[in-house]
Amino acid sequence: MKHRVLLTGLLSILLAACNLTAPKPTATPFPQPIVTSSPIFTPTTIPTPTLANVTLTIKDSLVNCRFGPGVGYALINELKQGVSARVIGRDELSTWWYIRDPGNPNGMCWVSASVTETQGAVDQLPVVNAPIPEVTDVRLRVEPTRIVVNCSQFPQTVFFEAEVTVNGPTYMTWRWEASTGVSSTEGLLVFEEAGKKVLNDYYQIAAPNEYWIQLHILTPTESITQVAFPVSCTP
């Protein structure tokens, strides 16, 4: 009897185990992506400054239009009475106007305010700095241009001259240099106004050779101008 009870209990346990329902696996949710919106930048439009609409009319019979605001600057054009022009700027004292050259639409020049009549808000014109004058031309020559002497007639002297042109009042610094390596000290030439000035100097030659002389302009603009001259001798 006892064995039958044990068997019955064991069967009950097995049947209960079969009736158990296995737990269903639960799906792990994937994390949702975080969406961030980038800020939208609207480009800022920078307004273009509007130039003052100013014109002038020449009231004298014939007026000079110059490279800079002053009578010392080179003459660019001559404007007749009644001619009109667009004014682009002014000097600090508003005594000179910076205009579009009527004779050259792509060019500019300066005209004295005292010989013009203006129309428009001149006080709104920008101040334009005066241009820096520059060397516009250098003519260098040597005399004699060729030396042929007896070999016993050395040393020989050559003279050279430079004609320098500037387009406005300025200070010019310069020095000479020879092919033999000799160089002068720096010199100063003062131009009170646009125009030409001449430099003169000389150099002694001790033997036959092919020589050159250079003029180095250091300011206001750098340049080098050279002239060559042969020197020969006969016994």
Sequence and secondary structure as in RCSB ss.txt:
>XXXX:A:sequence
MKHRVLLTGLLSILLAACNLTAPKPTATPFPQPIVTSSPIFTPTTIPTPTLANVTLTIKDSLVNCRFGPGVGYAL
INELKQGVSARVIGRDELSTWWYIRDPGNPNGMCWVSASVTETQGAVDQLPVVNAPIPEVTDVRLRVEPTRIVVN
CSQFPQTVFFEAEVTVNGPTYMTWRWEASTGVSSTEGLLVFEEAGKKVLNDYYQIAAPNEYWIQLHILTPTESIT
QVAFPVSCTP
>XXXX:A:secstr
 HHHHHHHHHHHHHHHHHT                                  EEEEE SSEEEEESSSSTTS E
EEEEETT EEEEEEE TTSSEEEEE TT TT EEEEEGGGEEEES GGGS B       EEEEEEEEESS EEEE
TTS  EEEEEEEEEEESSSEEEEEEEEETTS B   EEEEESSSEEEEEEEEEEE S EEEEEEEEEEESS EEE
EEEEEEEEE 
